[in-house]
């Protein structure tokens, strides 16, 4: 019996030496170097997540959470922040271009709301300095379709309960139901929507948090130059870049429409075809890709970026290897995102209007 | 010190005798009679809920849950079952008439999906015998807008993961991705969406589960005749009735359009203006009311029903008393409804199509 246990133990040791995680001295060195190289380019989300956790459920973020999910402030009563940023689709709508009220298309692809607050500006063209500003303006955009701020605020005030909640979190203000405060509340909620992943564990020093295949992809991601733009805590999201720096982006993506990008905001010729470099966190969960959703496969998107931004012709194998690394950026969906809040119902007590 | 404790104890006893729940012998008799009267008209949801709980999370109901929340089988990629039956709005869309794909209105108000399986038929006009049949047909209706079943099933098959899940739960079938099986899966999920309430505790014999005001409302609900139609485990949902049996419903509701109701299905003159009597569970959470959402206040709806169905002219006080009872039909939202499933993403590995 004891001999049998020894035999099993010996087999387990042998397996651990020949298995996919078998490490030679060289491998160990490579792995240590990969961790330190990665630490030089990226930052772990862990400390920010700890900070955000303390905000979950506070009255401001909870108000924002209700507003985020409530369709009743849109012109048709259907659209809400949630509809372009669905929890069940990793904070996206899984569409090339989003739709808004009255069946109108929005001009660009809806990026995931997850980790959006790690980015230096909001929208593909960096139109807004913060998620708060973005949310405050969304009420008048094609997604919500309110004709002006008075109409948008009226829609909120008609729903009993909201005005009181605004008063609770903005106690100094006489009429706190304002677009700016709406943005502050929704933004406070969005700042809790962070999704740490195995990559953060790797950055925090746990070398086996990434599989050998993912580590190989990370090595390529760094060496090929993807990391020039996709770095930092968001793995992107902190700079503008011109699409097609090296070769023709628009041909590669088969885009139906040439988009002037940041030029729309600045009217500066130098900003033509310039877009915010997006965060790649959860990117494998959020196809289709690019500002117009023109590419639906992750490794196609990787190959196109390498080609038009870096002038590199990646093999299929390398593109899939990088995709494999990118899959390690998938985090858990936050519970305050997948669990929907219960919204204040319309008033149900009688009003004088229908009394005879 | 001991005298002081005795004095406090005496006060507590005194308070319990004069408080709102103070019971005389007569009150106790009345309450017992109310429980037995209620038990004669209604049935507790408790046993069904226990049964449903065992189905939560089984592979069939889980597949149905994913399908329920997935917008990618609609013609515009936005609409899903969830959009007319939002968890955050107690399984409704809080609209008078629902919208479907391409900004078209649906002909009637979307009832809550909660407890819908307690009803004998689906839709206001009883068009479908079961929620399974309703779900299977919805894919071609204005909500989803598929042109035919082939198109609808193709949309499901394009999303990797679903075909395998269908095979798992329908192992005998060669091609299990069919409208009928879609309906069976979605229906299985819907059958778990039951919301027991304080009223069930009352029916189960816990007399203080309803407040005195709610008990008074229940007494009125029974004595005024509301219970003639709204009875059973669903507090309604087991019969057809003609709107405006006694006086003119359409004037009372200020409806914009006269709706022929079940006549649309049977073409039988006797079915003109006949509708399914809806379940009243969670009704205070699901305004606006009636098949066209023409009335937004609960007690207005109560007064109108009394007037046109029973020929009774309820006072404001009585209508609000009945509303108060109805609020005891509010249950907890099920966790497998408020927690959204994560859906299979679009494929992210490269396809041959864009390979050069």
Interface residues (C-beta under 8 A of the other chain):
Chain A: X66 X69 X70 X71 X72 X76 X77 X78 X83 X86 X87 X88 X89 X90 X93 X94 X95 X99 X102 X103 X284 X285 X286 X287 X288 X295 X296 X297 X298 X299 X300 X303 X316 X319 X320 X323 X333 X338 X339 X340 X341 X342 X343 X345 X346 X347 X348 X349 X350 X351 X354 X355
Chain B: X66 X69 X70 X71 X72 X76 X77 X78 X83 X86 X87 X88 X89 X90 X93 X94 X95 X99 X102 X103 X284 X285 X286 X287 X288 X295 X296 X297 X298 X299 X300 X303 X316 X319 X320 X323 X333 X338 X339 X340 X341 X342 X343 X345 X346 X347 X348 X349 X350 X351 X354 X355
